[in-house]
Amino acid sequence: MPAATENVIRVEAERIDVVLDLVGELIIAKSMMQELLAEMNRSFGNSPLRAKTADVLTFQSQILNKLQRSVMKIRMVPVEQMFRRLPRVVRDTAKQLGREVNIVIEGENTDLDKSILDALAEPMMHLLRNAVDHGIEPPLERAAAGKPPEGTIRLNAYHQGNQVVIEIGDDGHGIDIPRVIKTAVSKGIVTPEQAARLSDADALDLIFHAGFSTSSEVTEISGRGIGMDVAKAVMDRLKGTIGVRSVPGEGTTFRLKVPLTLAIIKALLFRVSERLYAVPLGNVLEILRSRESEIHFIDGQEVLQIREEVVPLIRLSRLHEAAEHKLKLFIIVVSLGDRKVGLVVDRLIGEQELVIKALDESLVTSELVSGASILGDGRVVLILSISDVVEKLGRGFSYSSIQTEPQGTRP
């Protein structure tokens, strides 16, 4: 009987990364061709040569898109590779704390870039230990509250556009928001005046602040070398977001959103003070035109009413010294966890696929920039970290003097 043919080939991840880098260079070359075609349109009008060039470029783009998707699929692995290690973390933690916990896993076949999956492993373990330690109550306490003695932690993953969403939820007692606010005030994270104006969502976001902890003592479970602030830092590095929702007595859910890949992203390009920036398209909810007369102040914060919702605004012109107010504005409404924020920009450029390029830290002196890319005409576009922009520019910090552009480059 003939031996079964082996149809699986093991390939080092570095080799796949090389191929993906080359695909990225081809995408830049495609942008260069599109720039050239636009120049031909201006110079030759409806020339037959221009039409033939356009047909060749269209065909090349179709093949390149298929090549890119094929390479990306090679890098994708099911989140089950990480999820299968997590039930043991829950069982061991529950045993140490004397809790009864059942873990329910869904969406384990959801695919994600392996490099992102590897980076998520440690934050996921911390969130699960935290759910058992601070979320699920002891059996007697649950019984007194009319709950089953065994708590439940739900782990779910699913695709949402060009992102993957991972949810970690528990049916515990929820987060004590007054205690969170009290701790934040005692640690000097917010002033009592600021604390009085915090919404529940803003108060919950305080748990991601560096050095924040409501634990009165550090235990083996709570002190594992990674906190909520480090988990948020990992998400920022992955160009993702982390949000939390909690209902007293019913439980807490953490929602992590990460892009399918870090190598190539779809982005929205715009200008601020004649400089070129971009934000990941997956974070953009909508784009609006507005006027200065429609912007109002609430507690010193600029806001814009969008239909039935009041959305806080951040003027990206504060990134530069030459900040000026214009009568007509473009507002890019972006999502940050479960919150919405409006970024005020000068001019929209449009959507484009960007190849992420690593830049030397000495060239970009702002922590608000998470990456950069090169356009077909050689211009450099800086990709903003939405979470850092909201944290720094959304809380009254002055960044008018920082430089956010590679030295010697003015797109």
Number of C-alpha atoms within 10 A of each C-alpha: 3 4 5 6 6 6 5 6 6 5 9 8 12 9 10 15 15 11 13 20 17 13 20 21 14 16 22 21 15 19 21 16 17 18 15 15 17 14 13 18 15 10 11 11 13 11 12 10 12 18 15 11 17 18 12 11 16 14 11 12 16 11 11 17 12 11 14 19 10 11 15 19 13 13 17 18 17 17 23 18 14 17 19 11 12 19 19 11 14 23 18 12 21 20 11 11 13 13 21 19 23 16 17 12 17 15 16 17 13 18 20 24 22 20 15 19 20 12 14 18 14 14 19 20 20 21 18 25 22 18 27 26 21 16 24 27 25 20 18 13 14 18 13 10 13 9 17 14 19 16 21 20 25 16 23 19 25 19 17 13 11 15 18 21 20 22 19 20 25 25 23 25 20 21 21 14 19 13 12 19 26 14 19 23 16 12 13 9 17 17 13 14 9 12 17 10 11 13 11 13 15 13 17 20 16 20 23 19 15 14 13 17 19 14 11 6 9 10 10 10 15 17 12 12 9 14 22 21 16 18 19 22 20 19 21 18 16 19 23 26 24 25 19 20 18 22 15 13 16 14 20 22 21 19 18 22 25 26 25 23 20 16 17 21 19 16 21 22 22 21 18 19 17 11 17 20 25 26 24 24 19 20 24 18 13 12 14 12 10 15 13 12 8 9 13 15 11 10 8 8 13 16 19 21 12 11 7 6 9 14 17 22 24 23 20 19 20 19 21 17 13 10 14 11 10 9 8 13 16 18 24 24 21 21 18 18 19 12 12 18 23 26 20 20 19 20 17 18 12 10 15 16 19 25 25 20 16 10 13 9 10 9 14 20 15 17 14 21 20 21 19 22 22 17 21 17 14 12 13 20 24 26 23 21 20 23 21 16 19 18 12 14 19 18 11 11 10 12 16 15 11 15 15 19 21 20 11 7 10 12 16
